[in-house]
């Protein structure tokens, strides 16, 4: 059967943000096509820690994170699948008084912005929430409705619901060029051309390449963020835990396995598609986990991996209209913390397409904020 080549929107990138944008546009009555050069959720969208986190967000991201948490809590009603989202809460642990002072200052600054979701915990409150934490930890910062989900399952849920609403997903379809023709984008691929009046660039670590095809220059660095998982252990932890003074993302799954991350970087291979692990850095991550949770000293690690993500110089994503190509929108460069934002950024993208505006503040994420800086 010949697949139609004309659509209401072309979405480049089949990760969480691309599939979320496709779902929200399809829900609004449009027919988008998602072009994915590999398979859906091939890179960061299946390799992330899966944290559904408002805790510690940059102030510019807080309004989006607050709106997105509501979508996470209603995801089963929205998609028919909750991606195993668990609202276990998130805690950032302080190991000393200096870290504790920083967390208290952070909580005060968030309250000054009008938000009360970040709550300071003293030593006793921390142990009530996280009994297995090391005795040397003095307190923490807590958000109650945060948690985690399974990244691949979240991406798949958006994809399947988008397809059920009429969206088309084309895997193995790499973009080779973009042109304008009679007010429409003509997107050339290894499987022919796709045409639409709207183009959404959700190409993740390759988003700058697509942006350049549109005439927008963005400095973006591909980064390999490393993760580890342990063998199954007896239950000892509910909330997802981070650390104020050193990199850590730590959670125990329902199965008993423990997933450890936190931002330690591996290497992106020369072909730009594969990653190589840095085992000395993984050792630092394992040491941090064992310092915060002594039970981990006897744990067995069974697998390590890394996913490729795009990082901008200011650690904030690119969200919103192209400056060079009217009708094109960007949604990439989430710097390792875009998973929680996936549902709402897809909604914002659909609002921009169907209404020409959004009621959420996205000025801080504009594509031209790095004008004059060389692309990475």
ABEGO torsion letter per residue (X at the ends): XBBBABBABBBBEABAAAAAAAAAAAAAGBBBBBBBABBBGABAAAABAGBBBABGBBAAAAAAAAAAAAAAAAAAAAAGBAGGBBBAEBBBBBABAAAAAAAAAAAAAAAAAGBAABBBBBAAAAAAABAABBAABAEBBBBAABEBBBAAAAAAAAAAAAAAAGBBBBBGBBBABBBBBGGBBBBBBAAEBBBBABBBBAAEAAAAAAAAAAGBBBBBBBBBBBBBBBBBBBBABABBBBBAABBBBBBBBAAGBBBBBGGBBBBBBAAGABBBBBAAAAAAAAAAAAAABAAAAABBBABBBBBBBBBBAAGBBBBEBBAABBGBBBBBGAGGAAAAAAAAAAAAAAAAAAAGBBABBAAAABAAAABGBBBX
